[in-house]
Amino acid sequence: MTQPGTPLAQPGTFDLAIVGAGPVGAALALMLAQRAPALRIALIDARRPPLQYDADPRALALSHGSRLSLERLGAWPSGPREATPIQHIHVSQRRHFGRVVIDHLEHGVPALGYVVRYGTVMRALDARLDALPTETFTHLRQTRATAHRQNSGAVTLTLERDAGTTTLRAALAINAEGGLFSTQQQKPRTRDYRQSALVAFVTCDRPLPAWAWERFTAEGPLALLPLENGYSLVWCCSPALAEQRQQLPDDAFLTALNDAFGRRMGRFTSVSGRAVFPLGLNALPHLVEGRIAAIGNAAQTLHPVAGQGLNLGLRDAFALTEAICRTSPPDASPAALARFARQRAIDRQLTIGLTDLLPRLFSNDAAPLATLRGLALAGLELVPPLKTAFARQMMFGQRR
């Protein structure tokens, strides 16, 4: 693989330049290399060593569809305990009636989704990137793209490396460098939910294996996702309250969590790895501008309710690969990007709209609204076609 300081290929020799080597950018590089091995791809990776995979506190909720995509790439975690299945999802609202239970058997899949640590996913993707042939794949490590310009024939990127500044030209540039909501430039569609997500790993004395819980409260959603021998907690609330809870002694924190969640799994007994992340919606109205496309968090950063952010980004990568590789030879042109944008429109609108609506709708504790929400949850439970449509959207999105 190309190491820091290695001279770049001659300008204009790349078909695609992918900016960002997180899960979505790495997956896109692997998908394109698998489907169109002759494409000349540059992956611009700003990460600096050592890559501390196990230091990241985040756990990822990956849908069944995302698992299928990563398995095709040989990038699904191989360890027996590295991916914890979600076979049942229980959705309810605190102190109000109404709930829905989604079961994997109703939808003919081994699991509705899986919970995997962020570092585990990245370790598997990086191992596959390291195996790609250097004749067509260039991995520019410790490199940042700081500017771009495009004309009718190519995109030129300005790159910063330890050795200095250089440029790279490619037929297409794909921005997959997302980051967190608090570090991003504001996009045309934005909303500050005035919430932060407190994430942690918790255990309890009566766990229910393979059950995930989404509990809506007046403060915000509280999610518990099965992970290894415990649960990944995502507790959304005001930034001040999240910071306060992060600093609580363990016993006081567990008491507060027991009060918020209830006793469906007994008492919570331990907590570790608490961290806080600001939440917001930050989305582009259009994915493509000429020879440049945005995918993943570079295109849309979502509220974590329903765990759709990375899954939507992986669907972006899959659809972009399909748009480029639908012809022979592959079509690394603005026309392919335009096809990709059209194909992604409905899925993006539905997923962004749903994840924007739910935290606002369920955070209002007014009695009439709570009653309407309860009726909606009951209706989803009692009308199988509605529940099936909802579950399939969460697992696979809209393919057209």
Sequence and secondary structure as in RCSB ss.txt:
>XXXX:A:sequence
MTQPGTPLAQPGTFDLAIVGAGPVGAALALMLAQRAPALRIALIDARRPPLQYDADPRALALSHGSRLSLERLGA
WPSGPREATPIQHIHVSQRRHFGRVVIDHLEHGVPALGYVVRYGTVMRALDARLDALPTETFTHLRQTRATAHRQ
NSGAVTLTLERDAGTTTLRAALAINAEGGLFSTQQQKPRTRDYRQSALVAFVTCDRPLPAWAWERFTAEGPLALL
PLENGYSLVWCCSPALAEQRQQLPDDAFLTALNDAFGRRMGRFTSVSGRAVFPLGLNALPHLVEGRIAAIGNAAQ
TLHPVAGQGLNLGLRDAFALTEAICRTSPPDASPAALARFARQRAIDRQLTIGLTDLLPRLFSNDAAPLATLRGL
ALAGLELVPPLKTAFARQMMFGQRR
>XXXX:A:secstr
   TT     TT EEEEEE  SHHHHHHHHHHHHH TTS EEEEE   SS  GGG   EEEEEHHHHHHHHHTT 
S  STTSEEEE EEEEEETTS  EEEEEGGGGT S SEEEEEHHHHHHHHHHHHHTS TTTEEEEET EEEEEEE
 SS EEEEEEETTEEEEEEEEEEEE     GGGS   SEEEEEEEEEEEEEEEESS  TTEEEEEE SS EEEEE
EETTEEEEEEEE HHHHHHHHHS HHHHHHHHHHHH STT  EEEEEEEEEEEEEEEE S SEETTEEE GGGTE
E  SGGG HHHHHHHHHHHHHHHHHTSSS   SHHHHHHHHHHHHHHHHHHHHHHHHHHHHTT   HHHHHHHHH
HHHHHHH HHHHHHHHHHHHH    
